[in-house]
């Protein structure tokens, strides 16, 4: 259940924050999900708590701007910032736009 929640949130962030990808080949069989899971495990594991926080906050009904303020640790000099996590997960944009 938690994994599906994180996956949904990551896809939402990708769709909202990353421009559509052009010229990507389709990657069927869960290419988007596999890409996000792989990035969260090996590419950007430090982003998991931030993504979880954003998911809980957004699904709780708060506005996107309030959730960013609550979950983005970068304002206090912490690392990674939400922007870093978006950048890390943006590597999956082709896989996700092809399966959408």
C-alpha distances in whole Angstrom, upper triangle without the diagonal:
4,5,5,6,9,10,11,12,14,15,17,19,20,21,23,24,25,28,28,28,32,33,30,29,26,24,22,20,17,19,17,14,16,18,16,14,17,19,16,17,21,22,21,19,20,18,15,16,17,15,12,15,16,12,13,16,16,14,16,19,21,23,22,25,24,21,23,25,23,21,23,25,28,30,31,32,28,27,25,25,23,25,25,21,22,25,23,20,23,24,21,23,25,22,20,23,24,21,21
4,5,5,6,9,10,11,12,14,15,17,18,20,21,22,24,27,27,27,31,32,29,29,27,24,23,21,17,19,17,14,15,17,14,12,16,16,13,14,18,19,17,15,17,15,11,12,14,11,9,12,13,10,10,14,14,13,15,18,19,21,20,23,22,18,20,22,20,17,20,22,24,27,27,28,25,23,21,22,19,22,22,18,19,22,20,18,21,22,20,22,24,21,19,23,24,21,21
4,5,5,6,9,10,10,12,14,15,16,18,20,21,22,25,24,25,28,29,26,26,23,21,20,17,14,15,14,10,12,13,10,9,12,13,10,12,15,16,15,14,16,14,10,12,14,11,10,13,14,11,13,16,16,14,17,20,21,22,21,24,23,20,21,23,21,19,21,22,24,27,28,28,25,23,20,21,19,21,20,17,18,20,18,15,18,19,17,19,21,18,16,20,21,19,19
4,5,5,6,9,10,10,12,14,15,16,18,20,21,23,23,23,26,28,24,24,22,19,18,16,13,15,12,9,12,14,11,10,14,15,13,14,18,19,18,16,18,16,13,15,16,12,11,14,14,11,13,16,15,13,16,18,20,21,20,23,23,19,21,24,22,19,22,24,26,28,30,30,27,25,22,22,20,22,22,18,18,21,19,16,18,19,16,18,20,17,15,18,19,16,16
4,5,5,6,9,10,11,12,14,15,17,18,20,22,22,24,27,29,26,26,24,22,21,19,16,17,14,12,14,15,12,12,16,16,13,15,19,19,17,16,17,14,12,13,13,10,8,11,11,7,9,12,11,9,12,15,16,18,16,20,19,16,17,20,18,16,19,21,23,25,27,27,24,23,21,20,17,20,20,16,16,20,18,15,18,19,17,18,21,18,16,19,21,18,17
4,5,5,6,9,10,10,12,14,15,16,17,20,21,22,25,27,24,25,22,20,20,19,15,16,13,10,12,13,9,9,13,12,10,12,15,15,13,12,14,11,8,10,10,7,6,10,9,7,9,12,12,11,14,16,17,18,16,19,19,15,16,19,17,14,16,18,20,23,24,24,21,20,17,17,14,17,17,13,13,16,15,12,15,16,14,16,19,17,14,17,20,17,17
4,5,5,6,9,10,11,12,14,15,16,19,18,19,22,24,21,21,19,17,16,15,11,12,9,7,10,10,7,8,11,11,10,12,15,15,14,14,16,13,11,13,13,9,10,13,12,10,13,15,14,13,17,18,19,19,17,20,21,17,18,21,20,17,19,21,22,25,27,27,24,22,19,19,16,17,17,14,13,16,14,11,13,14,12,13,15,13,11,14,16,14,14
4,6,5,6,9,10,11,12,14,15,18,17,19,22,24,21,22,19,18,17,17,13,14,11,9,13,13,10,11,15,14,13,16,19,18,17,17,18,15,13,15,14,10,11,13,11,8,11,13,11,11,14,15,16,17,15,18,19,16,17,20,19,17,19,21,23,25,27,28,25,23,20,20,16,18,19,15,14,17,16,13,14,16,13,14,16,14,11,14,16,14,12
4,5,5,6,9,10,11,12,14,17,17,19,22,24,22,23,21,20,20,20,16,16,13,11,14,14,10,12,15,14,12,16,18,17,15,15,16,12,11,12,11,7,8,10,8,6,9,11,9,9,13,13,14,14,12,15,16,12,13,17,16,13,15,18,19,21,24,24,22,20,17,16,13,15,16,12,11,15,14,11,13,15,13,14,17,16,13,15,18,16,14
4,5,5,6,9,10,10,11,14,15,16,20,22,19,21,19,18,18,18,14,14,10,9,12,11,7,10,12,11,10,13,15,14,12,13,14,11,10,12,11,7,9,12,9,9,12,13,12,13,16,17,17,17,14,16,18,14,14,18,17,14,15,18,18,21,23,23,21,18,16,15,12,13,13,10,9,11,11,8,9,12,10,10,14,13,10,13,15,14,13
4,5,5,6,9,10,10,13,12,14,17,19,17,18,16,15,16,16,12,12,8,9,12,11,8,11,14,12,12,16,18,16,15,16,18,14,14,16,14,11,13,15,12,11,15,16,13,14,17,18,18,17,15,18,19,16,16,20,20,17,18,21,22,24,26,26,24,22,19,18,14,15,16,12,10,13,13,9,10,12,9,9,12,11,7,9,12,11,10
4,5,5,6,8,10,12,13,15,18,21,19,21,19,19,19,19,16,16,12,12,16,14,12,14,17,15,15,19,20,19,17,18,19,15,15,16,14,11,13,14,11,10,13,13,10,12,15,15,15,14,11,15,16,14,14,18,18,16,17,20,21,22,25,26,24,22,19,17,14,14,16,13,11,14,14,11,11,14,12,11,14,14,10,11,15,14,11
4,5,5,6,8,11,12,14,18,21,19,21,20,20,21,21,18,17,13,14,16,14,11,14,16,14,14,18,19,17,15,16,17,13,13,15,12,9,12,13,10,10,14,13,11,13,16,16,15,14,10,13,15,12,11,15,16,14,14,17,17,19,22,22,20,19,16,14,10,11,12,10,7,10,12,9,9,12,11,10,14,14,11,12,16,15,14
4,6,5,5,8,9,11,14,17,15,18,17,17,18,19,16,14,11,12,14,12,10,14,15,13,14,17,18,16,15,17,17,14,15,17,15,12,15,16,13,13,17,17,15,16,20,19,19,17,14,16,19,16,15,19,19,17,16,19,19,21,24,24,22,20,17,16,12,11,13,10,7,9,10,7,6,9,8,7,10,11,8,9,13,13,11
4,6,6,7,8,10,14,17,15,18,17,17,18,19,16,15,12,14,16,15,13,16,18,16,17,21,22,19,18,20,21,18,18,20,17,14,17,18,15,15,18,18,15,16,20,19,19,17,14,16,19,17,16,20,21,19,19,22,22,24,27,27,25,23,20,19,15,14,16,14,11,13,14,11,10,12,11,8,11,12,9,8,12,12,10
4,6,8,10,13,16,19,18,21,20,21,22,23,20,19,15,17,20,17,15,19,21,18,18,22,23,21,19,21,21,18,18,20,17,14,17,17,14,14,17,16,13,16,18,17,16,14,11,13,16,14,13,17,19,17,17,20,20,21,25,25,24,22,20,17,13,13,15,14,10,13,15,12,11,14,13,11,14,15,12,12,15,16,13
4,7,9,12,15,19,18,21,21,21,23,24,21,19,16,17,20,17,15,18,20,17,17,21,22,19,17,20,19,16,17,19,16,14,17,17,14,15,18,17,15,18,20,19,18,15,12,13,16,15,13,16,18,16,15,18,18,19,22,22,21,19,17,14,11,10,12,11,8,9,12,10,9,12,12,10,13,15,13,13,16,17,15
4,6,8,12,15,14,17,18,18,20,22,19,17,14,16,18,15,14,18,19,16,17,21,21,18,17,20,20,17,19,21,18,16,19,20,17,18,21,21,18,21,23,23,22,19,16,17,20,18,16,20,21,19,18,21,20,22,25,24,23,21,18,16,13,11,13,12,8,9,11,10,7,10,10,7,10,13,11,10,14,15,14
4,6,9,13,13,16,17,18,21,23,21,18,16,18,20,17,17,21,21,19,21,24,24,21,20,23,24,21,22,24,21,19,23,23,20,21,24,24,21,23,26,25,24,21,18,19,23,21,19,23,25,23,21,24,23,25,28,27,27,24,22,20,17,15,16,16,12,12,14,13,9,12,12,8,10,13,12,10,13,15,14
4,6,10,10,13,14,15,17,20,18,16,14,17,19,16,16,20,21,19,21,24,24,21,22,24,25,22,24,26,23,21,24,25,22,22,26,25,22,24,27,26,26,23,20,22,25,24,22,26,27,25,24,27,26,28,31,31,29,27,24,23,20,18,19,18,14,14,16,14,11,12,11,7,8,11,10,7,10,12,11
4,7,7,10,11,13,16,19,17,14,13,16,17,15,16,19,19,18,20,23,23,20,21,24,25,23,24,27,24,22,25,27,24,24,28,28,25,26,30,29,29,26,23,25,28,26,24,28,29,27,26,28,27,29,33,31,30,27,25,23,21,19,19,18,15,14,15,13,10,10,10,6,5,9,9,6,8,11,11
4,6,9,11,14,16,20,19,16,15,19,20,17,19,22,22,21,24,26,26,23,24,27,29,26,28,30,28,26,29,30,27,27,31,31,28,30,33,32,32,30,27,28,32,30,28,32,33,31,29,32,31,33,36,35,34,31,28,27,25,22,22,22,19,17,19,17,14,13,13,10,8,11,12,9,9,13,13
4,7,9,12,15,19,19,16,16,19,20,18,20,23,22,21,25,27,26,23,25,28,30,28,29,32,30,28,31,33,30,30,34,34,31,32,36,35,35,33,30,32,35,33,31,35,36,33,32,35,33,36,39,37,36,33,30,29,27,25,25,24,21,20,20,19,15,14,14,11,8,11,13,10,9,13,14
4,6,9,12,15,15,12,12,16,16,14,16,19,19,18,21,23,23,21,22,25,28,25,26,30,28,25,28,30,28,28,31,32,29,30,34,34,34,32,29,31,34,31,30,33,34,32,31,33,32,34,37,36,34,31,28,28,25,23,23,22,19,18,18,16,14,12,11,9,6,8,10,8,7,10,12
4,6,9,13,14,11,12,16,15,14,17,19,19,19,22,24,23,22,24,26,29,27,28,31,30,27,29,32,30,29,33,34,31,32,35,35,36,34,31,34,36,33,32,36,37,34,33,35,34,37,40,38,36,33,30,30,28,26,26,24,22,21,20,18,16,14,12,12,8,8,11,10,7,10,12
4,6,10,10,8,10,13,13,13,16,18,18,19,21,23,23,22,24,26,28,26,26,30,29,26,28,31,28,27,31,32,29,29,33,33,34,33,30,33,35,32,32,35,36,33,32,35,34,37,40,39,36,33,30,30,28,26,26,24,22,21,20,18,16,15,12,11,8,7,9,9,5,7,10
4,7,8,5,8,11,10,10,13,15,15,16,19,20,20,19,21,23,26,24,24,28,27,24,26,29,27,26,29,31,29,28,32,33,34,33,30,33,35,32,31,35,35,32,31,33,33,36,39,37,35,32,29,29,27,26,25,23,21,21,19,16,16,14,11,11,9,6,9,10,7,7,11
4,6,6,8,10,10,11,14,15,16,18,20,21,21,21,23,24,28,26,25,28,28,25,26,29,27,25,29,31,28,28,32,32,33,33,30,33,35,32,32,35,35,32,33,35,35,38,40,39,37,34,31,31,28,28,27,24,23,23,21,18,18,17,13,14,12,8,10,11,8,7,10
4,6,9,9,9,11,13,14,15,17,19,19,20,21,23,23,27,25,24,27,27,24,25,28,27,25,28,30,28,27,31,32,33,33,31,34,35,32,32,35,35,32,32,35,35,38,40,39,36,33,30,31,28,28,27,24,23,24,22,19,19,18,14,16,14,10,11,14,11,9,12
4,5,5,6,8,10,10,12,14,15,16,18,18,19,20,23,21,20,23,23,20,21,24,23,21,24,26,24,23,27,28,29,29,27,30,31,28,28,32,31,28,29,31,32,35,36,36,33,30,27,27,25,25,24,21,20,21,19,16,16,15,12,13,12,9,9,12,10,8,11
4,6,5,6,9,10,10,12,14,15,16,16,18,19,22,20,19,23,23,20,21,24,23,21,25,27,25,25,28,29,30,29,27,30,31,28,27,31,31,28,28,30,30,33,35,34,31,28,25,26,23,23,22,19,18,18,16,13,14,12,9,10,9,5,7,10,9,7,11
4,5,5,6,9,10,11,12,14,15,15,16,17,20,17,17,20,20,16,18,21,19,18,21,23,21,21,25,26,26,26,23,26,27,24,24,27,27,24,24,27,27,30,32,31,28,26,23,23,20,20,19,16,15,16,14,11,11,10,7,8,8,5,4,8,8,7,9
4,5,5,6,8,10,11,12,14,14,15,15,18,16,15,18,18,15,16,19,18,16,19,22,20,20,23,24,25,25,23,26,27,23,23,27,26,23,24,26,26,29,31,31,28,25,22,22,20,20,20,16,15,17,15,11,13,12,9,11,12,8,8,11,12,10,11
4,6,5,6,9,10,11,12,12,14,15,18,16,15,19,19,16,18,21,20,19,22,24,23,23,26,28,28,28,26,28,29,26,25,29,28,25,25,27,27,31,32,31,28,25,22,23,21,21,20,17,17,17,14,12,14,12,9,12,12,9,10,13,13,12,14
4,6,5,6,9,10,10,10,12,13,16,15,14,18,18,15,17,20,19,18,22,24,22,23,26,27,28,27,24,27,28,24,24,27,27,23,23,25,25,28,30,29,26,22,20,20,19,18,17,14,14,14,11,9,10,8,6,9,10,7,8,12,12,12,14
4,5,5,6,9,10,9,10,11,14,12,11,15,14,12,14,17,16,15,18,20,19,19,23,24,24,24,21,23,24,21,20,24,23,20,20,21,22,25,27,26,23,20,17,18,16,16,15,11,11,12,10,7,9,9,6,9,11,9,9,12,14,13,14
4,6,5,6,9,9,10,10,13,12,10,14,15,12,13,17,17,15,18,21,20,20,23,25,25,26,23,25,26,22,22,25,24,20,21,22,23,26,28,27,24,21,18,19,17,18,17,13,14,15,12,10,13,12,10,13,15,12,12,16,17,15,17
4,6,5,6,7,9,9,13,12,12,16,17,15,16,19,19,19,21,24,23,24,26,28,28,28,25,27,28,25,24,27,26,22,22,23,24,27,28,27,24,20,18,19,18,19,16,14,15,15,11,10,13,11,10,13,14,12,13,17,17,17,19
4,5,5,4,6,7,10,10,10,14,14,12,15,17,17,17,20,22,21,22,25,27,26,26,23,25,26,22,21,24,23,19,19,20,20,24,25,23,20,17,14,16,15,15,13,10,11,11,7,7,10,8,8,12,14,12,13,16,17,17,19
4,6,6,5,5,8,7,6,10,11,10,11,14,15,14,17,19,19,20,22,24,24,24,21,23,24,20,19,22,21,17,17,18,19,22,23,22,19,15,13,15,14,15,13,9,11,12,9,8,12,11,11,14,16,15,15,18,20,19,20
4,6,7,5,9,10,9,12,14,13,14,17,18,17,20,22,22,23,25,27,27,28,25,27,27,23,22,25,24,20,20,20,21,25,25,24,20,17,15,17,17,18,15,13,15,15,12,11,15,14,13,17,19,17,17,21,22,21,22
4,6,6,9,11,11,14,16,15,17,19,20,20,23,25,25,26,28,30,30,30,27,28,29,25,24,26,25,21,21,21,21,25,25,23,20,17,15,17,17,18,15,13,15,14,11,11,14,13,13,17,18,17,18,21,22,22,24
4,6,9,9,11,14,14,14,16,19,19,19,22,24,24,25,28,29,28,28,25,26,27,23,22,24,24,20,19,19,19,22,23,21,18,15,12,15,15,15,11,10,12,11,7,8,11,10,11,14,16,15,16,19,21,21,22
4,5,6,8,11,11,11,13,15,16,17,19,21,21,22,25,26,25,25,22,23,23,20,18,21,20,16,15,15,15,19,20,18,15,11,9,11,11,12,9,7,10,10,6,8,11,11,12,15,18,17,17,20,22,22,23
4,5,6,9,10,10,12,14,15,16,18,20,21,22,24,26,25,25,22,23,24,20,19,21,20,16,15,15,16,20,20,19,15,12,10,13,13,14,12,9,12,13,10,11,14,14,15,18,20,19,19,22,24,24,24
4,6,7,8,10,11,13,14,15,17,18,20,21,23,25,23,24,21,21,21,18,17,18,17,13,12,12,13,16,16,15,11,8,7,10,11,13,10,8,12,13,11,12,15,16,17,19,22,22,21,24,26,26,26
4,6,5,6,9,10,11,12,14,15,16,18,20,22,20,20,17,18,18,15,13,16,15,11,10,11,12,15,16,15,12,9,7,8,8,10,8,6,9,11,9,9,13,14,15,17,20,19,19,21,24,23,23
4,5,5,6,9,10,10,12,14,15,16,18,20,19,20,18,19,19,15,15,17,15,11,12,13,15,18,18,18,14,12,10,12,11,13,12,9,11,14,11,11,15,16,16,18,21,20,19,22,24,23,23
4,6,5,6,9,10,11,12,14,15,16,19,18,19,17,18,17,13,13,14,12,9,10,10,13,16,16,16,13,12,10,11,10,14,13,10,13,16,14,14,17,19,19,21,24,23,22,24,27,26,26
4,5,5,6,9,10,10,12,14,15,17,15,16,13,14,14,10,9,11,10,6,7,8,10,13,14,14,11,10,9,8,7,11,10,8,10,13,13,12,15,18,18,19,23,22,20,23,26,25,24
4,5,5,6,9,10,10,12,14,16,15,15,13,14,14,11,10,13,12,8,10,12,14,16,18,18,15,13,11,11,8,11,11,8,9,13,12,10,13,16,15,16,20,19,17,20,22,21,21
4,5,5,6,8,10,11,12,15,14,16,14,16,15,11,12,14,12,9,11,13,16,18,19,20,17,16,14,14,11,15,15,12,13,16,15,14,17,19,18,19,23,21,19,22,25,23,22
4,5,5,6,9,10,10,13,12,13,12,13,12,8,9,11,8,6,9,11,14,15,16,18,15,15,13,13,11,14,15,13,14,17,17,16,19,21,20,21,25,24,22,24,27,26,24
4,6,5,6,8,10,11,10,10,8,10,10,6,7,10,8,6,9,12,14,15,17,18,16,16,14,12,9,13,14,11,12,16,16,14,16,19,19,19,23,22,19,21,24,23,22
4,5,5,6,8,10,10,12,10,13,12,9,11,13,12,10,12,15,18,19,21,22,19,19,17,15,12,15,17,13,14,17,17,15,17,20,18,19,22,21,18,20,23,21,20
4,6,5,6,9,9,12,11,14,12,9,12,14,11,10,13,16,19,20,21,23,20,20,18,17,15,18,19,16,17,21,20,18,21,23,22,23,26,25,22,24,27,25,23
4,6,5,7,6,8,8,10,8,6,9,11,8,8,12,14,17,18,19,21,19,20,18,16,14,17,19,16,17,20,21,19,21,24,23,23,27,26,23,25,28,26,24
4,5,5,5,7,7,10,9,7,10,12,11,11,13,17,19,19,22,23,21,21,20,17,14,17,19,16,16,20,20,18,20,23,21,21,24,24,21,22,25,23,21
4,5,7,10,10,14,12,10,13,15,14,13,17,19,22,23,25,26,24,24,22,20,17,20,22,19,18,22,22,20,22,24,22,22,25,24,21,23,25,23,21
4,6,9,11,13,11,10,13,15,13,13,17,19,22,22,24,26,24,25,23,21,19,22,24,21,21,25,25,23,25,27,26,26,29,28,25,26,29,27,25
4,7,9,12,10,10,13,14,13,14,17,20,23,23,25,27,25,26,24,22,19,22,24,22,21,25,26,23,25,28,26,26,29,28,25,26,29,27,24
4,7,8,6,6,10,11,10,12,14,18,20,19,21,24,23,23,22,19,17,19,22,20,19,23,24,23,24,27,26,25,29,29,25,26,30,28,26
4,5,5,6,9,10,11,12,14,17,19,18,21,23,22,23,22,18,16,17,21,19,18,21,23,21,22,26,25,24,27,27,24,25,28,27,24
4,5,5,6,9,10,10,11,15,16,16,19,21,20,20,19,15,12,14,17,16,14,18,20,18,19,22,22,20,24,24,21,22,25,25,22
4,5,5,6,9,10,10,14,14,14,17,19,19,19,18,15,12,13,17,16,15,18,20,20,20,24,24,22,26,27,24,24,28,28,25
4,5,5,6,9,10,13,15,13,16,19,18,19,18,15,13,15,18,18,17,20,22,21,22,26,26,25,29,29,26,27,31,30,27
4,5,5,6,8,11,13,13,15,18,16,17,16,13,11,13,16,15,14,18,19,18,20,23,23,22,26,26,23,25,28,27,25
4,5,5,5,9,10,10,13,15,14,14,13,10,8,10,13,12,12,15,17,16,18,21,21,21,25,25,23,24,27,27,25
4,6,6,8,10,8,11,13,13,15,14,11,10,12,15,15,15,18,20,20,21,24,25,24,28,29,26,28,31,31,29
4,6,8,11,10,11,14,13,15,14,12,11,14,16,15,16,19,20,20,22,25,25,25,29,29,27,28,32,31,29
4,6,9,10,11,13,11,12,11,9,8,11,13,12,13,16,17,17,19,22,22,22,26,26,24,26,29,28,27
4,5,7,9,10,9,9,8,6,5,8,10,10,11,14,15,16,17,20,21,22,25,26,24,25,29,29,27
4,6,6,7,5,7,7,6,8,10,11,11,14,16,16,17,19,22,23,24,28,28,26,28,32,31,30
4,5,5,5,6,6,4,7,9,9,11,13,14,15,17,18,21,23,23,27,28,26,28,31,31,31
4,6,7,9,10,8,10,11,12,14,16,17,18,20,21,24,26,26,30,31,29,30,34,34,33
4,6,9,11,10,12,14,15,16,18,19,20,22,24,26,28,29,32,33,32,33,36,37,36
4,7,9,9,12,13,13,15,17,18,19,21,22,24,27,28,31,32,31,32,36,36,35
4,6,7,10,12,11,13,16,16,16,19,21,23,24,26,29,30,29,31,34,34,33
3,5,9,10,8,10,13,13,13,16,18,19,21,23,26,26,26,28,31,31,31
4,7,8,6,7,10,11,10,13,15,16,18,20,23,24,23,25,28,28,28
4,5,5,7,9,10,11,13,14,17,18,19,23,23,22,24,27,27,27
4,5,5,6,9,10,11,12,15,16,17,20,21,19,21,24,24,23
4,5,5,6,9,10,10,13,15,15,19,20,19,20,23,24,23
4,5,5,6,9,10,12,14,15,18,19,19,20,23,24,24
4,5,5,6,8,10,12,13,17,17,16,18,21,21,21
4,5,5,6,9,10,10,14,15,14,15,18,19,18
4,6,5,7,10,10,13,15,14,16,19,20,20
4,5,6,8,10,13,14,14,16,18,19,20
4,5,6,8,11,11,10,13,15,16,16
4,5,5,8,10,10,11,13,15,15
4,6,7,9,10,11,13,14,16
4,6,5,6,9,10,11,12
4,6,5,6,8,10,10
4,5,5,6,9,10
4,6,5,6,9
4,5,5,6
4,5,5
4,6
4
